[in-house]
């Protein structure tokens, strides 16, 4: 049986600390960090979660 993969991305700034904590608490894994994606000093953080 296959699975589904949920992908979410968010900002790496302090304003999104609660958002990143939410995803981490809900079993999302940090898959990638793209430095300066949104702006200088604002990284793109990509989370993923597999669903069965």
SULNOR-V687443 format. One record per pair of residues at least 4 apart in sequence whose C-alpha atoms are under 8 Angstrom apart, sorted by sequence separation. I is the first residue (numbers start at 1). J is the second residue. D is the distance in Angstrom with one decimal. If there is no record, write none. Layout:
<<I:J:D> <I:J:D>>
This chain:
<<12:16:6.6> <13:17:7.0> <16:20:6.3> <17:21:6.2> <18:22:6.1> <19:23:6.5> <20:24:6.2> <21:25:6.0> <22:26:6.3> <23:27:6.6> <24:28:5.2> <36:40:4.7> <38:42:5.4> <39:43:7.3> <11:16:6.1> <12:17:7.6> <23:28:5.2> <24:29:6.5> <36:41:5.4> <37:42:6.4> <38:43:6.2> <10:16:7.4> <23:29:7.9> <24:30:7.8> <35:41:7.3> <36:42:5.1> <37:43:5.2> <38:44:6.6> <35:42:6.9> <36:43:4.7> <37:44:5.5> <35:43:4.4> <36:44:7.2> <10:19:7.8> <34:43:5.5> <35:44:6.5> <10:20:7.5> <33:43:6.5> <34:44:5.1> <33:44:5.7> <34:45:6.6> <33:45:4.7> <32:45:6.0> <33:46:6.3> <31:45:7.8> <32:46:5.1> <30:45:7.2> <31:46:5.6> <32:47:7.2> <30:46:6.0> <31:47:5.4> <30:47:4.5> <31:48:6.4> <29:47:5.3> <30:48:6.6> <28:47:5.7> <29:48:5.3> <28:48:5.2> <29:49:6.4> <28:49:4.7> <27:49:6.7> <23:47:7.4> <11:38:7.5> <13:41:7.7> <13:42:5.8> <12:42:5.6> <13:43:7.2> <11:42:6.3> <12:43:4.8> <11:43:5.8> <12:44:5.9> <11:44:5.0> <12:45:6.0> <10:44:5.8> <11:45:5.9> <9:44:6.5> <10:45:5.3> <9:45:5.4> <10:46:6.6> <9:46:4.3> <8:46:5.8> <9:47:6.1> <7:46:7.0> <8:47:5.2> <7:47:5.8> <8:48:6.4> <7:48:4.6> <6:48:5.4> <7:49:6.8> <5:48:6.6> <6:49:5.2> <5:49:5.7> <6:50:6.3> <5:50:4.6> <6:51:7.5> <4:50:5.7> <5:51:6.2> <3:50:6.5> <4:51:5.0> <3:51:5.5> <4:52:6.4> <3:52:4.5> <2:52:6.8> <1:52:8.0>>
